[in-house]
Amino acid sequence: MKLLKLYKSPEIFKIALIIAIVVVGYIASVFYGQMKNLDSSVELITNSTKTQLELEKILSIITMYESNLRGYYITKDEAYLKDRFLRRGEIDENIKKIKILVANNPSLIEDVDLLNTLVDRRFNLFRETLLMAKSNKADTATFNAKIKQSSEFTMAMKDFVYKTINTEGAKIKAHNLNHQFDLRDSIISAFLLVLLSLLILLLSFNKINVDVIELKKTNDELQFLYLSFNKAEKIAGFGHWKVNTVTGVYTFSDNFYRLFGVEPNAFEPTFDNVAKFIHPDDLDYVIKSHKGSLISHDSTVITYRIILDNGETRYIDSVGSFTQNSKGEVVKTGVSHDLTEVYKKTLKLEENNFELKSINEELESFNNIVSHDLQEPLRKIQMFISRIVDTNNETISEQGKIYLSKIRISANKMQSLLIDLVDYSRAIKGDKEVKQIINLNDVVNQVLEDLSSNIEEEKAVITAGVLPEINGVSFQIEQLLVNLIVNALKYSKDDIPPEISINREDIGPDEVFEGKLILDHDYYKIVIKDNGIGFKQEYAEKIFVLFQRLETDSKYSGTGVGLAICKKIVDSHKGYIKAQSEPNIGTTFSIFLPKVV
């Protein structure tokens, strides 16, 4: 069973087929090499045989030439000297042929060059002997010595040539032996090559048969998927269509017909039949867009209205793009979706957005009233109280002075509250401000300079380390630091000068905020620590809520808005802020701001 599964596995078959092809390729390469060796052997044998033949020709010509000269010496008949120069030319041609045949054998090339030198020397001796034979001055002893020298040189040449011929003969014998071995091996390789090829064909045929069965199963599954897809179209409220730009034939899915309120195949799939349902005001636009795309092959996104037979108007969104089929024909395929319900919800959302815009405008007007109109009466109240105290202080009763003092304190509180509300409103709208690169060291220096009188009054000691650059809104970051430093100064101990530190710290691997892991490569951690009165850790989240104050003692002024503003500013910068505190020990605010990308 396992073997059958492995056999049916396409991966196993691919591996087996690849191995078989590699083996066939290897055997084919070996066979090819053997064929080349056989061809080389035949060529070597042929060249050696031709070389022997040419050497035999040279010896034959020299022997014949020498015999003719001997005939001339004896008979003095000039007929023996006929064509002696042609014979020398024949030898040159023979040597040229030999050089071509032994071009790849350096040792034989040297022997051929030596043979050429010997031939030149032999013909010089022939010429010298012939001149002596024709001369009447040469004595018999000298002539006989020259003939003997020529004969001995001829024998030496023959020995050299026969030695070369014998060497070539030995090579031919060795090549013949190798040729037999290569021929036998090539026959075996060819047999293995044919056998493996047949095996691959058998495996492939059987695999194809198995694949045909699997293909039938796949087709059945595809048919099921097609039916499922049609059902999904019906549920999702969309239908698909296509048009062949070459043949002009349209094809509609079943649910495409249902989008128009009719049953599948209720009309012939053509554009003209669909156009009958399109709203008259949208028809020209749809025709122009669709027909134009069939020429330009540009994708289309069209939203149009259709009118069903019952008079109902529906909104259709149609998206189409182009591709090629298996024949290379360009086909436009599209999906049409009924977005009537979405359109209605969009209209409702636009109405809500309009109402929200109106509310925002009213809030903006309220903010302007708070910023200007409400503060003007307060300033007048504060001014007139100051005048009454300055001009009528002696005539006012003690009880009246108490009342005026309470009025002044209430007016000051109201003014602080209005200012904080304006700041809070600005913090809410901070997302709309354009952010830029800010050097926190410069911001801290500016804040400390602005609060210098408060710091001197409280005799506070403030230290600041090296801080990074961030991407933010400058005035908001200033307000964030001002609020935190003022908060530390406000809630300091009576008998101990405030000590405030501002530093950057590395983020630990377990730093978490509201279940989210904060990573050091994403955020900077700015820590502001004081030695004030602190608070219970259980109130750490409550302090950032608007109008929440933990201290109700009148000596600690405040509106409960400052830290809420801080949180809004940090939120608008996509960061986090949290507090760690302990009563009578102090408070540590940790601010996490995104690093500059």
Residue pairs with C-beta under 8 A, 6 or more apart in sequence:
6 12
7 13
7 210
8 210
8 214
13 203
13 207
16 203
17 200
17 203
17 204
20 196
20 199
20 200
20 203
21 200
23 196
24 193
24 196
24 197
24 200
27 189
27 192
27 193
27 196
28 193
30 189
31 186
31 189
31 190
31 193
34 182
34 185
34 186
34 189
35 186
37 178
37 182
38 179
38 182
38 183
38 186
41 175
41 176
41 178
41 179
41 182
42 179
44 171
44 175
45 172
45 175
45 176
45 179
47 101
47 102
48 168
48 169
48 171
48 172
48 175
49 172
50 97
50 101
51 98
51 101
51 102
51 108
51 168
52 165
52 168
52 169
52 172
54 94
54 95
54 97
54 98
54 101
55 94
55 98
55 115
55 161
55 164
55 165
55 168
56 165
57 90
57 94
58 91
58 94
58 95
58 115
58 119
58 161
59 157
59 158
59 161
59 162
61 87
61 90
61 91
61 94
62 91
62 119
62 122
62 154
62 157
63 154
64 87
65 84
65 87
65 126
66 126
66 150
66 151
66 154
68 80
68 81
68 84
69 80
69 81
69 126
69 129
69 130
69 133
71 77
71 80
72 78
72 80
72 81
72 130
72 133
73 133
73 147
81 130
88 123
91 119
95 112
95 115
95 116
95 119
98 112
98 115
99 109
99 112
102 108
102 109
102 112
103 109
108 164
111 160
111 164
114 160
115 157
115 160
115 161
115 164
118 153
118 156
118 157
118 160
119 157
121 153
122 150
122 153
122 154
122 157
125 146
125 149
125 150
125 153
126 150
128 146
129 143
129 146
129 147
129 150
132 138
132 142
132 143
132 146
133 143
230 253
230 254
230 255
233 239
233 240
233 253
233 254
233 255
234 254
234 255
234 258
236 337
237 255
237 259
237 337
237 338
238 255
238 259
238 335
238 336
238 337
238 338
239 252
239 253
239 254
239 255
239 256
239 257
239 258
239 259
239 335
239 336
240 253
240 256
240 333
240 334
240 335
240 336
241 250
241 251
241 252
241 253
241 256
241 269
241 333
241 334
241 335
241 336
242 250
242 251
242 331
242 332
242 333
242 334
243 249
243 250
243 251
243 271
243 294
243 331
243 332
244 325
244 329
244 330
244 331
245 294
245 297
245 322
245 329
245 330
245 331
245 332
246 329
246 330
247 329
250 269
250 270
250 271
251 269
252 269
254 264
254 265
255 264
256 336
257 263
257 264
257 265
257 266
257 267
258 264
259 306
259 314
259 316
259 336
259 338
260 274
260 277
260 306
260 308
261 308
261 309
261 310
261 312
262 309
267 273
271 290
275 283
275 286
275 287
277 306
277 307
277 308
278 286
278 304
278 305
278 306
278 307
279 304
279 305
279 306
279 307
279 313
281 305
282 304
282 305
285 302
285 304
286 302
286 304
289 300
289 302
290 300
290 302
290 320
292 298
293 299
293 300
293 320
293 322
293 332
294 332
297 322
297 330
297 332
299 319
299 320
299 321
299 322
300 318
300 319
300 320
300 321
300 334
301 317
301 318
301 319
302 317
302 318
302 319
302 320
303 315
303 316
303 317
303 318
303 339
304 315
304 316
304 318
305 313
305 314
305 315
305 316
306 313
306 314
306 316
307 313
308 314
314 338
314 340
315 338
315 339
315 340
315 342
315 343
316 336
316 337
316 338
316 339
317 336
317 337
317 339
318 334
318 335
318 336
318 337
319 334
319 335
319 336
320 332
320 333
320 334
320 335
321 332
321 333
321 334
322 330
322 331
322 332
322 333
323 330
323 331
323 333
324 330
324 331
325 331
363 425
367 421
367 422
367 425
370 418
370 421
370 422
370 425
371 418
371 422
374 418
375 415
375 418
378 411
378 414
378 415
378 418
379 415
381 407
381 411
382 408
382 411
382 412
382 415
385 404
385 407
385 408
385 411
388 396
388 404
389 396
389 401
389 404
393 401
396 404
413 557
413 559
416 557
416 558
416 559
417 559
417 561
420 559
420 561
420 562
420 565
421 561
423 479
423 561
423 565
424 546
424 561
424 564
424 565
424 568
426 476
426 479
427 476
427 479
427 565
427 568
427 569
427 572
428 568
428 572
430 473
430 476
430 568
430 569
430 572
430 573
431 572
433 473
433 476
434 473
435 471
435 472
435 473
435 573
436 471
436 472
436 473
436 474
437 469
437 470
437 471
437 596
438 469
438 470
438 471
438 472
438 474
438 477
439 467
439 469
440 467
440 468
440 469
440 470
440 477
440 526
441 464
441 466
441 467
443 474
443 477
443 478
443 481
444 464
444 467
444 481
444 502
446 478
447 478
447 481
447 482
447 485
448 455
448 462
448 464
448 485
450 482
451 482
451 485
451 486
451 489
454 460
454 486
454 489
455 462
455 489
458 489
458 492
458 497
458 498
459 497
459 498
460 488
460 489
460 492
460 497
460 498
460 499
460 500
461 497
461 498
461 499
461 500
462 485
462 499
462 500
462 501
462 502
463 500
463 501
463 502
464 501
464 502
464 503
465 501
465 502
465 503
465 504
466 504
467 502
467 503
467 504
467 526
468 504
468 524
468 595
468 596
469 596
470 477
470 524
470 573
470 593
470 594
470 595
470 596
471 594
471 596
471 597
472 573
472 593
473 572
473 573
476 569
476 572
476 573
477 569
477 573
479 565
479 569
480 565
480 566
480 569
480 570
480 591
481 502
481 528
483 562
483 563
483 565
483 566
484 528
484 566
484 589
485 500
485 528
486 562
487 562
487 563
488 498
488 500
488 528
488 530
488 532
488 587
489 498
489 500
490 556
490 557
490 558
491 530
491 532
491 533
491 551
491 556
491 587
492 498
492 530
492 531
492 532
492 533
493 531
493 532
493 533
493 584
496 531
498 530
498 531
498 532
499 530
499 531
500 528
500 529
500 530
501 527
501 528
501 529
501 530
502 526
502 527
502 528
503 526
503 527
503 529
504 524
504 525
504 526
504 527
505 525
505 527
506 520
506 525
507 518
507 519
507 520
507 523
507 525
507 592
511 517
511 518
511 525
511 592
512 518
513 576
513 578
513 592
514 576
518 576
518 592
521 595
522 594
522 595
523 575
523 576
523 592
523 593
523 594
523 595
524 592
524 593
524 594
524 595
525 590
525 591
525 592
526 590
526 591
526 592
526 593
527 588
527 589
527 590
527 591
528 588
528 589
528 591
529 586
529 587
529 588
529 589
530 586
530 587
530 588
531 585
531 586
532 586
532 587
533 551
533 583
533 584
534 581
534 582
534 583
534 584
534 585
534 586
534 587
535 543
535 550
535 581
535 583
535 587
536 581
536 583
537 580
537 581
537 582
539 550
540 578
540 579
540 580
540 581
542 548
542 550
543 550
543 563
543 579
544 563
544 564
544 566
544 567
544 577
544 579
545 560
545 564
546 560
546 561
546 564
547 559
547 560
547 561
547 564
548 560
548 564
549 558
549 559
549 560
551 558
566 577
566 589
567 577
570 576
570 577
570 591
570 592
570 593
573 593
573 594
574 594
575 591
575 592
575 593
575 594
576 591
576 592
577 589
577 590
577 591
577 592
578 589
578 590
579 587
579 588
579 589
579 590
580 587
580 588
580 590
581 587
581 588
